[in-house]
Amino acid sequence: MIFLVHYDRKKATLVDFLTYADEQRQEAERARLDRELAQLRQPGEFEIILLEAGSEQDVRHTHRRYFETLEELLRPVPDRAEASHP
């Protein structure tokens, strides 16, 4: 799967998060480029990236800063093995 992340650095907020199937790579790349070009005309600091992962959960785990507040990021992340056992 391919994920487009549009993130506002100044506000530390996710602007948009889109999912594309692997066979939609050209569409995802075009969407990223269109957003980057549109941002050139607007003030601010933005990140617009494409990520590849097996699932959205994987992206949310490996790129937590796009989805969580600073307070949430500072909390320890439980080991996946520990989290699956009560």
N, CA, C and O atoms as a CHARMM CRD file, in Angstrom:
* protein
*
  344
    1    1 MET  N      0.83500  -1.16400   0.00000 PROA 1      0.00000
    2    1 MET  CA     0.00000   0.00000   0.00000 PROA 1      0.00000
    3    1 MET  C      0.89300   1.24500   0.00000 PROA 1      0.00000
    4    1 MET  O      2.02100   1.23200   0.49200 PROA 1      0.00000
    5    2 ILE  N      0.34900   2.30200  -0.56300 PROA 2      0.00000
    6    2 ILE  CA     1.04600   3.58000  -0.63500 PROA 2      0.00000
    7    2 ILE  C      0.21500   4.60100   0.13200 PROA 2      0.00000
    8    2 ILE  O     -1.00800   4.65200  -0.00500 PROA 2      0.00000
    9    3 PHE  N      0.88700   5.40700   0.93400 PROA 3      0.00000
   10    3 PHE  CA     0.19800   6.39300   1.76100 PROA 3      0.00000
   11    3 PHE  C      0.76700   7.77900   1.48300 PROA 3      0.00000
   12    3 PHE  O      1.98200   7.97700   1.50800 PROA 3      0.00000
   13    4 LEU  N     -0.11700   8.73200   1.21800 PROA 4      0.00000
   14    4 LEU  CA     0.27900  10.12100   1.03700 PROA 4      0.00000
   15    4 LEU  C      0.02500  10.83900   2.35600 PROA 4      0.00000
   16    4 LEU  O     -1.09300  10.84600   2.87000 PROA 4      0.00000
   17    5 VAL  N      1.06800  11.43700   2.88600 PROA 5      0.00000
   18    5 VAL  CA     0.97800  12.18000   4.14200 PROA 5      0.00000
   19    5 VAL  C      1.22200  13.65400   3.82900 PROA 5      0.00000
   20    5 VAL  O      2.23800  14.01300   3.23300 PROA 5      0.00000
   21    6 HSD  N      0.29000  14.49200   4.23200 PROA 6      0.00000
   22    6 HSD  CA     0.40400  15.95200   4.08400 PROA 6      0.00000
   23    6 HSD  C      0.34900  16.49900   5.50600 PROA 6      0.00000
   24    6 HSD  O     -0.68900  16.44500   6.16600 PROA 6      0.00000
   25    7 TYR  N      1.48600  17.02900   5.96900 PROA 7      0.00000
   26    7 TYR  CA     1.65300  17.40400   7.37200 PROA 7      0.00000
   27    7 TYR  C      2.05600  18.86100   7.49800 PROA 7      0.00000
   28    7 TYR  O      2.93600  19.32900   6.77600 PROA 7      0.00000
   29    8 ASP  N      1.41800  19.58100   8.41000 PROA 8      0.00000
   30    8 ASP  CA     1.73200  20.98600   8.69400 PROA 8      0.00000
   31    8 ASP  C      2.71300  21.01500   9.86500 PROA 8      0.00000
   32    8 ASP  O      2.34100  20.70500  10.99600 PROA 8      0.00000
   33    9 ARG  N      3.94500  21.38200   9.60000 PROA 9      0.00000
   34    9 ARG  CA     4.98200  21.38900  10.64300 PROA 9      0.00000
   35    9 ARG  C      4.71700  22.42900  11.72100 PROA 9      0.00000
   36    9 ARG  O      4.87200  22.14100  12.90800 PROA 9      0.00000
   37   10 LYS  N      4.31900  23.63800  11.32400 PROA 10     0.00000
   38   10 LYS  CA     4.11400  24.70400  12.30900 PROA 10     0.00000
   39   10 LYS  C      3.00600  24.35400  13.29600 PROA 10     0.00000
   40   10 LYS  O      3.14700  24.58600  14.49700 PROA 10     0.00000
   41   11 LYS  N      1.92600  23.80800  12.80500 PROA 11     0.00000
   42   11 LYS  CA     0.79600  23.45600  13.66500 PROA 11     0.00000
   43   11 LYS  C      0.92000  22.05200  14.25000 PROA 11     0.00000
   44   11 LYS  O      0.15300  21.67100  15.13400 PROA 11     0.00000
   45   12 ALA  N      1.88700  21.29000  13.75200 PROA 12     0.00000
   46   12 ALA  CA     2.06700  19.89700  14.16400 PROA 12     0.00000
   47   12 ALA  C      0.77300  19.10400  14.00600 PROA 12     0.00000
   48   12 ALA  O      0.34400  18.37800  14.90300 PROA 12     0.00000
   49   13 THR  N      0.16500  19.27100  12.82500 PROA 13     0.00000
   50   13 THR  CA    -1.09100  18.57400  12.56000 PROA 13     0.00000
   51   13 THR  C     -1.06300  17.91700  11.18000 PROA 13     0.00000
   52   13 THR  O     -0.38500  18.37300  10.25900 PROA 13     0.00000
   53   14 LEU  N     -1.80000  16.86500  11.07900 PROA 14     0.00000
   54   14 LEU  CA    -1.95600  16.15500   9.81900 PROA 14     0.00000
   55   14 LEU  C     -3.01000  16.87800   8.99000 PROA 14     0.00000
   56   14 LEU  O     -4.14900  17.03500   9.43100 PROA 14     0.00000
   57   15 VAL  N     -2.64000  17.31600   7.80200 PROA 15     0.00000
   58   15 VAL  CA    -3.57700  18.00100   6.91400 PROA 15     0.00000
   59   15 VAL  C     -4.42500  16.97800   6.17300 PROA 15     0.00000
   60   15 VAL  O     -5.64000  17.13300   6.04700 PROA 15     0.00000
   61   16 ASP  N     -3.76600  15.92800   5.68400 PROA 16     0.00000
   62   16 ASP  CA    -4.47900  14.89800   4.93300 PROA 16     0.00000
   63   16 ASP  C     -3.67200  13.60600   4.95100 PROA 16     0.00000
   64   16 ASP  O     -2.44700  13.62100   5.06300 PROA 16     0.00000
   65   17 PHE  N     -4.37500  12.50700   4.84000 PROA 17     0.00000
   66   17 PHE  CA    -3.75800  11.18300   4.81400 PROA 17     0.00000
   67   17 PHE  C     -4.56500  10.34100   3.84400 PROA 17     0.00000
   68   17 PHE  O     -5.72200  10.01500   4.10800 PROA 17     0.00000
   69   18 LEU  N     -3.95700   9.98900   2.72300 PROA 18     0.00000
   70   18 LEU  CA    -4.65700   9.24000   1.68000 PROA 18     0.00000
   71   18 LEU  C     -3.98100   7.89100   1.44500 PROA 18     0.00000
   72   18 LEU  O     -2.76800   7.75200   1.60400 PROA 18     0.00000
   73   19 THR  N     -4.77900   6.91600   1.06800 PROA 19     0.00000
   74   19 THR  CA    -4.28800   5.56300   0.83100 PROA 19     0.00000
   75   19 THR  C     -4.47800   5.19900  -0.63600 PROA 19     0.00000
   76   19 THR  O     -5.51700   5.48000  -1.23300 PROA 19     0.00000
   77   20 TYR  N     -3.45100   4.56700  -1.20400 PROA 20     0.00000
   78   20 TYR  CA    -3.49100   4.11600  -2.59100 PROA 20     0.00000
   79   20 TYR  C     -3.04000   2.66000  -2.65200 PROA 20     0.00000
   80   20 TYR  O     -2.18200   2.23000  -1.88000 PROA 20     0.00000
   81   21 ALA  N     -3.61700   1.92400  -3.56100 PROA 21     0.00000
   82   21 ALA  CA    -3.16100   0.55200  -3.80400 PROA 21     0.00000
   83   21 ALA  C     -1.82300   0.61800  -4.53400 PROA 21     0.00000
   84   21 ALA  O     -1.50500   1.62500  -5.16700 PROA 21     0.00000
   85   22 ASP  N     -1.04800  -0.44600  -4.44700 PROA 22     0.00000
   86   22 ASP  CA     0.26800  -0.47000  -5.10000 PROA 22     0.00000
   87   22 ASP  C      0.17700  -0.14200  -6.58900 PROA 22     0.00000
   88   22 ASP  O      1.05500   0.52400  -7.13700 PROA 22     0.00000
   89   23 GLU  N     -0.87200  -0.60500  -7.23100 PROA 23     0.00000
   90   23 GLU  CA    -1.00900  -0.35700  -8.67300 PROA 23     0.00000
   91   23 GLU  C     -1.44000   1.07800  -8.99000 PROA 23     0.00000
   92   23 GLU  O     -1.55200   1.43600 -10.16200 PROA 23     0.00000
   93   24 GLN  N     -1.68000   1.89200  -7.98600 PROA 24     0.00000
   94   24 GLN  CA    -2.03600   3.30300  -8.17200 PROA 24     0.00000
   95   24 GLN  C     -0.84000   4.22800  -7.93500 PROA 24     0.00000
   96   24 GLN  O     -1.01600   5.40200  -7.61000 PROA 24     0.00000
   97   25 ARG  N      0.36000   3.70400  -8.09600 PROA 25     0.00000
   98   25 ARG  CA     1.56900   4.47800  -7.81600 PROA 25     0.00000
   99   25 ARG  C      1.59700   5.80100  -8.59100 PROA 25     0.00000
  100   25 ARG  O      1.89200   6.84500  -8.00900 PROA 25     0.00000
  101   26 GLN  N      1.29800   5.77100  -9.87100 PROA 26     0.00000
  102   26 GLN  CA     1.34200   7.00900 -10.66500 PROA 26     0.00000
  103   26 GLN  C      0.33500   8.03100 -10.14800 PROA 26     0.00000
  104   26 GLN  O      0.62900   9.22600 -10.10800 PROA 26     0.00000
  105   27 GLU  N     -0.83800   7.57500  -9.75700 PROA 27     0.00000
  106   27 GLU  CA    -1.86000   8.46700  -9.21100 PROA 27     0.00000
  107   27 GLU  C     -1.37100   9.08000  -7.89000 PROA 27     0.00000
  108   27 GLU  O     -1.56200  10.27200  -7.65000 PROA 27     0.00000
  109   28 ALA  N     -0.75300   8.27600  -7.05100 PROA 28     0.00000
  110   28 ALA  CA    -0.22400   8.75900  -5.77100 PROA 28     0.00000
  111   28 ALA  C      0.89000   9.78400  -6.00800 PROA 28     0.00000
  112   28 ALA  O      0.92500  10.82400  -5.35100 PROA 28     0.00000
  113   29 GLU  N      1.78800   9.49400  -6.93500 PROA 29     0.00000
  114   29 GLU  CA     2.87900  10.41800  -7.22800 PROA 29     0.00000
  115   29 GLU  C      2.35500  11.73600  -7.79000 PROA 29     0.00000
  116   29 GLU  O      2.87800  12.80500  -7.47400 PROA 29     0.00000
  117   30 ARG  N      1.33000  11.65700  -8.61700 PROA 30     0.00000
  118   30 ARG  CA     0.72100  12.86000  -9.19100 PROA 30     0.00000
  119   30 ARG  C      0.04700  13.68400  -8.08500 PROA 30     0.00000
  120   30 ARG  O      0.16200  14.91000  -8.06400 PROA 30     0.00000
  121   31 ALA  N     -0.64600  13.01700  -7.17800 PROA 31     0.00000
  122   31 ALA  CA    -1.30300  13.71300  -6.06500 PROA 31     0.00000
  123   31 ALA  C     -0.27000  14.41400  -5.18500 PROA 31     0.00000
  124   31 ALA  O     -0.49300  15.54500  -4.75300 PROA 31     0.00000
  125   32 ARG  N      0.85100  13.75600  -4.91800 PROA 32     0.00000
  126   32 ARG  CA     1.92300  14.36400  -4.12300 PROA 32     0.00000
  127   32 ARG  C      2.47700  15.60300  -4.82300 PROA 32     0.00000
  128   32 ARG  O      2.63900  16.65300  -4.20100 PROA 32     0.00000
  129   33 LEU  N      2.76500  15.48000  -6.10400 PROA 33     0.00000
  130   33 LEU  CA     3.30400  16.60800  -6.86200 PROA 33     0.00000
  131   33 LEU  C      2.31000  17.76800  -6.91400 PROA 33     0.00000
  132   33 LEU  O      2.70100  18.92300  -6.73900 PROA 33     0.00000
  133   34 ASP  N      1.03700  17.47500  -7.15100 PROA 34     0.00000
  134   34 ASP  CA     0.01500  18.53600  -7.18700 PROA 34     0.00000
  135   34 ASP  C     -0.05000  19.28400  -5.86200 PROA 34     0.00000
  136   34 ASP  O     -0.16000  20.50900  -5.84100 PROA 34     0.00000
  137   35 ARG  N      0.01800  18.55600  -4.77000 PROA 35     0.00000
  138   35 ARG  CA    -0.02500  19.18700  -3.44700 PROA 35     0.00000
  139   35 ARG  C      1.23100  20.03000  -3.20200 PROA 35     0.00000
  140   35 ARG  O      1.14300  21.13500  -2.66700 PROA 35     0.00000
  141   36 GLU  N      2.37500  19.52000  -3.58500 PROA 36     0.00000
  142   36 GLU  CA     3.61600  20.28500  -3.40400 PROA 36     0.00000
  143   36 GLU  C      3.56900  21.58400  -4.19200 PROA 36     0.00000
  144   36 GLU  O      3.96100  22.63300  -3.68100 PROA 36     0.00000
  145   37 LEU  N      3.10000  21.52700  -5.41800 PROA 37     0.00000
  146   37 LEU  CA     3.00300  22.73400  -6.24000 PROA 37     0.00000
  147   37 LEU  C      2.01100  23.72100  -5.64200 PROA 37     0.00000
  148   37 LEU  O      2.26400  24.92600  -5.65100 PROA 37     0.00000
  149   38 ALA  N      0.89400  23.23800  -5.12600 PROA 38     0.00000
  150   38 ALA  CA    -0.10400  24.11400  -4.50000 PROA 38     0.00000
  151   38 ALA  C      0.46500  24.77100  -3.24100 PROA 38     0.00000
  152   38 ALA  O      0.15500  25.92900  -2.96000 PROA 38     0.00000
  153   39 GLN  N      1.27800  24.06100  -2.49300 PROA 39     0.00000
  154   39 GLN  CA     1.85300  24.60500  -1.26200 PROA 39     0.00000
  155   39 GLN  C      2.88100  25.69200  -1.53100 PROA 39     0.00000
  156   39 GLN  O      3.13100  26.52400  -0.65900 PROA 39     0.00000
  157   40 LEU  N      3.47900  25.70700  -2.70700 PROA 40     0.00000
  158   40 LEU  CA     4.45500  26.74800  -3.03700 PROA 40     0.00000
  159   40 LEU  C      3.83100  28.13700  -2.96700 PROA 40     0.00000
  160   40 LEU  O      4.52200  29.12400  -2.71200 PROA 40     0.00000
  161   41 ARG  N      2.53100  28.20800  -3.19400 PROA 41     0.00000
  162   41 ARG  CA     1.82300  29.48600  -3.20300 PROA 41     0.00000
  163   41 ARG  C      1.26100  29.87000  -1.83800 PROA 41     0.00000
  164   41 ARG  O      0.66000  30.93400  -1.69100 PROA 41     0.00000
  165   42 GLN  N      1.45100  29.01300  -0.84400 PROA 42     0.00000
  166   42 GLN  CA     0.89000  29.27200   0.47700 PROA 42     0.00000
  167   42 GLN  C      2.00500  29.34400   1.51800 PROA 42     0.00000
  168   42 GLN  O      2.99100  28.61200   1.43800 PROA 42     0.00000
  169   43 PRO  N      1.83600  30.23300   2.49200 PROA 43     0.00000
  170   43 PRO  CA     2.84700  30.30200   3.54600 PROA 43     0.00000
  171   43 PRO  C      2.76600  29.07100   4.45000 PROA 43     0.00000
  172   43 PRO  O      1.72000  28.43000   4.55600 PROA 43     0.00000
  173   44 GLY  N      3.86200  28.76000   5.08300 PROA 44     0.00000
  174   44 GLY  CA     3.86500  27.65500   6.03000 PROA 44     0.00000
  175   44 GLY  C      4.97000  26.66800   5.72600 PROA 44     0.00000
  176   44 GLY  O      5.67900  26.76300   4.72500 PROA 44     0.00000
  177   45 GLU  N      5.08200  25.73000   6.62200 PROA 45     0.00000
  178   45 GLU  CA     6.06700  24.67200   6.47400 PROA 45     0.00000
  179   45 GLU  C      5.31400  23.34400   6.43700 PROA 45     0.00000
  180   45 GLU  O      4.68900  22.94100   7.41700 PROA 45     0.00000
  181   46 PHE  N      5.38700  22.68800   5.31000 PROA 46     0.00000
  182   46 PHE  CA     4.62900  21.46600   5.12400 PROA 46     0.00000
  183   46 PHE  C      5.53500  20.33200   4.67000 PROA 46     0.00000
  184   46 PHE  O      6.56000  20.55100   4.02400 PROA 46     0.00000
  185   47 GLU  N      5.14100  19.13800   5.01600 PROA 47     0.00000
  186   47 GLU  CA     5.76300  17.93100   4.48500 PROA 47     0.00000
  187   47 GLU  C      4.68800  17.20700   3.69300 PROA 47     0.00000
  188   47 GLU  O      3.57400  16.99600   4.17300 PROA 47     0.00000
  189   48 ILE  N      5.03700  16.83700   2.48700 PROA 48     0.00000
  190   48 ILE  CA     4.12300  16.06500   1.64700 PROA 48     0.00000
  191   48 ILE  C      4.94100  14.89600   1.12100 PROA 48     0.00000
  192   48 ILE  O      5.82300  15.06800   0.28000 PROA 48     0.00000
  193   49 ILE  N      4.64100  13.71600   1.62200 PROA 49     0.00000
  194   49 ILE  CA     5.46600  12.55700   1.31500 PROA 49     0.00000
  195   49 ILE  C      4.60700  11.34500   0.96600 PROA 49     0.00000
  196   49 ILE  O      3.42100  11.27400   1.28800 PROA 49     0.00000
  197   50 LEU  N      5.25400  10.40100   0.29700 PROA 50     0.00000
  198   50 LEU  CA     4.64800   9.09600   0.05000 PROA 50     0.00000
  199   50 LEU  C      5.41300   8.06600   0.87100 PROA 50     0.00000
  200   50 LEU  O      6.64400   8.07200   0.91300 PROA 50     0.00000
  201   51 LEU  N      4.67000   7.19100   1.51700 PROA 51     0.00000
  202   51 LEU  CA     5.25200   6.09600   2.28600 PROA 51     0.00000
  203   51 LEU  C      4.67400   4.78200   1.79000 PROA 51     0.00000
  204   51 LEU  O      3.51900   4.71800   1.36900 PROA 51     0.00000
  205   52 GLU  N      5.48100   3.74700   1.84300 PROA 52     0.00000
  206   52 GLU  CA     5.00200   2.42000   1.49300 PROA 52     0.00000
  207   52 GLU  C      5.04500   1.54300   2.72500 PROA 52     0.00000
  208   52 GLU  O      6.02400   1.54900   3.47200 PROA 52     0.00000
  209   53 ALA  N      3.97600   0.78600   2.93600 PROA 53     0.00000
  210   53 ALA  CA     3.90700  -0.12000   4.08200 PROA 53     0.00000
  211   53 ALA  C      2.85600  -1.18400   3.80900 PROA 53     0.00000
  212   53 ALA  O      2.04200  -1.06600   2.89300 PROA 53     0.00000
  213   54 GLY  N      2.89900  -2.21200   4.61900 PROA 54     0.00000
  214   54 GLY  CA     1.92600  -3.29800   4.47800 PROA 54     0.00000
  215   54 GLY  C      0.53200  -2.90400   4.92200 PROA 54     0.00000
  216   54 GLY  O     -0.46000  -3.44800   4.43700 PROA 54     0.00000
  217   55 SER  N      0.45600  -1.93700   5.86400 PROA 55     0.00000
  218   55 SER  CA    -0.84900  -1.52200   6.37900 PROA 55     0.00000
  219   55 SER  C     -0.75800  -0.11100   6.94700 PROA 55     0.00000
  220   55 SER  O      0.33000   0.41200   7.18900 PROA 55     0.00000
  221   56 GLU  N     -1.92000   0.48900   7.15200 PROA 56     0.00000
  222   56 GLU  CA    -1.97200   1.80100   7.78200 PROA 56     0.00000
  223   56 GLU  C     -1.44000   1.72400   9.21100 PROA 56     0.00000
  224   56 GLU  O     -0.77000   2.64600   9.67600 PROA 56     0.00000
  225   57 GLN  N     -1.73300   0.64600   9.89700 PROA 57     0.00000
  226   57 GLN  CA    -1.24400   0.46500  11.27000 PROA 57     0.00000
  227   57 GLN  C      0.28600   0.51600  11.30100 PROA 57     0.00000
  228   57 GLN  O      0.86700   1.09900  12.21600 PROA 57     0.00000
  229   58 ASP  N      0.93900  -0.09000  10.31000 PROA 58     0.00000
  230   58 ASP  CA     2.40200  -0.04700  10.23700 PROA 58     0.00000
  231   58 ASP  C      2.90200   1.39000  10.09800 PROA 58     0.00000
  232   58 ASP  O      3.86000   1.78200  10.76500 PROA 58     0.00000
  233   59 VAL  N      2.26200   2.16800   9.24300 PROA 59     0.00000
  234   59 VAL  CA     2.66600   3.56800   9.04800 PROA 59     0.00000
  235   59 VAL  C      2.44800   4.36400  10.32800 PROA 59     0.00000
  236   59 VAL  O      3.29700   5.16800  10.71500 PROA 59     0.00000
  237   60 ARG  N      1.32800   4.14600  10.97600 PROA 60     0.00000
  238   60 ARG  CA     1.04600   4.86200  12.22700 PROA 60     0.00000
  239   60 ARG  C      2.04700   4.49900  13.32000 PROA 60     0.00000
  240   60 ARG  O      2.30400   5.30500  14.21400 PROA 60     0.00000
  241   61 HSD  N      2.60800   3.30400  13.25900 PROA 61     0.00000
  242   61 HSD  CA     3.60500   2.87500  14.23900 PROA 61     0.00000
  243   61 HSD  C      4.99400   3.44000  13.90700 PROA 61     0.00000
  244   61 HSD  O      5.68500   3.94900  14.78900 PROA 61     0.00000
  245   62 THR  N      5.39400   3.35000  12.64700 PROA 62     0.00000
  246   62 THR  CA     6.74300   3.77400  12.26700 PROA 62     0.00000
  247   62 THR  C      6.89200   5.28400  12.09200 PROA 62     0.00000
  248   62 THR  O      8.00200   5.81000  12.17100 PROA 62     0.00000
  249   63 HSD  N      5.79200   5.97900  11.85600 PROA 63     0.00000
  250   63 HSD  CA     5.82300   7.43000  11.63400 PROA 63     0.00000
  251   63 HSD  C      4.84700   8.12300  12.58600 PROA 63     0.00000
  252   63 HSD  O      4.00100   8.91300  12.16600 PROA 63     0.00000
  253   64 ARG  N      4.98200   7.81500  13.85400 PROA 64     0.00000
  254   64 ARG  CA     4.05400   8.29000  14.88100 PROA 64     0.00000
  255   64 ARG  C      3.91400   9.80600  14.92200 PROA 64     0.00000
  256   64 ARG  O      2.83300  10.31200  15.22100 PROA 64     0.00000
  257   65 ARG  N      4.97000  10.53200  14.63100 PROA 65     0.00000
  258   65 ARG  CA     4.92500  11.98600  14.78500 PROA 65     0.00000
  259   65 ARG  C      3.87300  12.65700  13.90700 PROA 65     0.00000
  260   65 ARG  O      3.42800  13.76300  14.21300 PROA 65     0.00000
  261   66 TYR  N      3.47600  12.00500  12.83100 PROA 66     0.00000
  262   66 TYR  CA     2.43800  12.57000  11.96700 PROA 66     0.00000
  263   66 TYR  C      1.04000  12.39800  12.56000 PROA 66     0.00000
  264   66 TYR  O      0.11600  13.11800  12.18000 PROA 66     0.00000
  265   67 PHE  N      0.87900  11.46400  13.47400 PROA 67     0.00000
  266   67 PHE  CA    -0.44900  11.09400  13.94800 PROA 67     0.00000
  267   67 PHE  C     -0.70400  11.37300  15.42300 PROA 67     0.00000
  268   67 PHE  O     -1.84800  11.30400  15.87400 PROA 67     0.00000
  269   68 GLU  N      0.35200  11.69000  16.18600 PROA 68     0.00000
  270   68 GLU  CA     0.20800  11.86000  17.62000 PROA 68     0.00000
  271   68 GLU  C      0.71900  13.22600  18.06800 PROA 68     0.00000
  272   68 GLU  O      1.54900  13.85000  17.40600 PROA 68     0.00000
  273   69 THR  N      0.20500  13.66900  19.20300 PROA 69     0.00000
  274   69 THR  CA     0.67100  14.92400  19.79100 PROA 69     0.00000
  275   69 THR  C      2.04100  14.69100  20.42300 PROA 69     0.00000
  276   69 THR  O      2.46900  13.55000  20.59700 PROA 69     0.00000
  277   70 LEU  N      2.71600  15.77500  20.76200 PROA 70     0.00000
  278   70 LEU  CA     4.01800  15.66700  21.42000 PROA 70     0.00000
  279   70 LEU  C      3.88900  14.89600  22.73700 PROA 70     0.00000
  280   70 LEU  O      4.74100  14.07100  23.06500 PROA 70     0.00000
  281   71 GLU  N      2.83600  15.16600  23.47600 PROA 71     0.00000
  282   71 GLU  CA     2.60300  14.45400  24.73800 PROA 71     0.00000
  283   71 GLU  C      2.47600  12.94500  24.50600 PROA 71     0.00000
  284   71 GLU  O      3.03900  12.14600  25.25300 PROA 71     0.00000
  285   72 GLU  N      1.74100  12.57000  23.47800 PROA 72     0.00000
  286   72 GLU  CA     1.57700  11.14500  23.16100 PROA 72     0.00000
  287   72 GLU  C      2.90500  10.51800  22.72900 PROA 72     0.00000
  288   72 GLU  O      3.19800   9.37000  23.06200 PROA 72     0.00000
  289   73 LEU  N      3.69400  11.28000  21.99100 PROA 73     0.00000
  290   73 LEU  CA     4.98100  10.76600  21.53400 PROA 73     0.00000
  291   73 LEU  C      5.95100  10.51800  22.68100 PROA 73     0.00000
  292   73 LEU  O      6.79400   9.62400  22.60300 PROA 73     0.00000
  293   74 LEU  N      5.83400  11.29400  23.72700 PROA 74     0.00000
  294   74 LEU  CA     6.75100  11.16300  24.85500 PROA 74     0.00000
  295   74 LEU  C      6.42500   9.97600  25.75900 PROA 74     0.00000
  296   74 LEU  O      7.25300   9.56100  26.57000 PROA 74     0.00000
  297   75 ARG  N      5.21400   9.43200  25.61600 PROA 75     0.00000
  298   75 ARG  CA     4.86400   8.24100  26.38400 PROA 75     0.00000
  299   75 ARG  C      5.57800   7.03500  25.80600 PROA 75     0.00000
  300   75 ARG  O      5.73700   6.94300  24.58800 PROA 75     0.00000
  301   76 PRO  N      6.01500   6.10600  26.65000 PROA 76     0.00000
  302   76 PRO  CA     6.68000   4.90900  26.13400 PROA 76     0.00000
  303   76 PRO  C      5.72600   4.07400  25.28900 PROA 76     0.00000
  304   76 PRO  O      4.53600   3.97200  25.58800 PROA 76     0.00000
  305   77 VAL  N      6.26100   3.48700  24.24300 PROA 77     0.00000
  306   77 VAL  CA     5.47200   2.60900  23.37500 PROA 77     0.00000
  307   77 VAL  C      5.61500   1.18300  23.89400 PROA 77     0.00000
  308   77 VAL  O      6.73200   0.68300  24.01900 PROA 77     0.00000
  309   78 PRO  N      4.50100   0.52400  24.19600 PROA 78     0.00000
  310   78 PRO  CA     4.61700  -0.85900  24.66500 PROA 78     0.00000
  311   78 PRO  C      5.11600  -1.76300  23.54200 PROA 78     0.00000
  312   78 PRO  O      4.81800  -1.55000  22.36700 PROA 78     0.00000
  313   79 ASP  N      5.87400  -2.76200  23.93200 PROA 79     0.00000
  314   79 ASP  CA     6.34000  -3.75200  22.98000 PROA 79     0.00000
  315   79 ASP  C      5.13000  -4.44200  22.37300 PROA 79     0.00000
  316   79 ASP  O      4.18300  -4.75700  23.09500 PROA 79     0.00000
  317   80 ARG  N      5.13300  -4.68500  21.07900 PROA 80     0.00000
  318   80 ARG  CA     3.98000  -5.32300  20.42800 PROA 80     0.00000
  319   80 ARG  C      3.64400  -6.66800  21.08000 PROA 80     0.00000
  320   80 ARG  O      2.46800  -7.00800  21.21100 PROA 80     0.00000
  321   81 ALA  N      4.63700  -7.42000  21.48100 PROA 81     0.00000
  322   81 ALA  CA     4.40100  -8.71800  22.11300 PROA 81     0.00000
  323   81 ALA  C      3.69800  -8.53700  23.45300 PROA 81     0.00000
  324   81 ALA  O      2.80000  -9.30400  23.80000 PROA 81     0.00000
  325   82 GLU  N      4.11600  -7.51100  24.20800 PROA 82     0.00000
  326   82 GLU  CA     3.47400  -7.23600  25.50100 PROA 82     0.00000
  327   82 GLU  C      2.04200  -6.76600  25.30800 PROA 82     0.00000
  328   82 GLU  O      1.15700  -7.14500  26.07500 PROA 82     0.00000
  329   83 ALA  N      1.80600  -5.94800  24.29300 PROA 83     0.00000
  330   83 ALA  CA     0.48900  -5.39800  24.05200 PROA 83     0.00000
  331   83 ALA  C     -0.51400  -6.47200  23.67100 PROA 83     0.00000
  332   83 ALA  O     -1.70800  -6.30500  23.91800 PROA 83     0.00000
  333   84 SER  N     -0.06700  -7.56600  23.07900 PROA 84     0.00000
  334   84 SER  CA    -0.98600  -8.62300  22.65700 PROA 84     0.00000
  335   84 SER  C     -1.32500  -9.59400  23.77100 PROA 84     0.00000
  336   84 SER  O     -2.23800 -10.40600  23.62300 PROA 84     0.00000
  337   85 HSD  N     -0.59400  -9.52600  24.90500 PROA 85     0.00000
  338   85 HSD  CA    -0.86600 -10.40700  26.04400 PROA 85     0.00000
  339   85 HSD  C     -1.43300  -9.59500  27.19200 PROA 85     0.00000
  340   85 HSD  O     -0.85100  -8.57900  27.57400 PROA 85     0.00000
  341   86 PRO  N     -2.56900 -10.02700  27.75700 PROA 86     0.00000
  342   86 PRO  CA    -3.15600  -9.26600  28.87300 PROA 86     0.00000
  343   86 PRO  C     -2.33900  -9.36200  30.14300 PROA 86     0.00000
  344   86 PRO  O     -2.70900  -8.77500  31.16000 PROA 86     0.00000
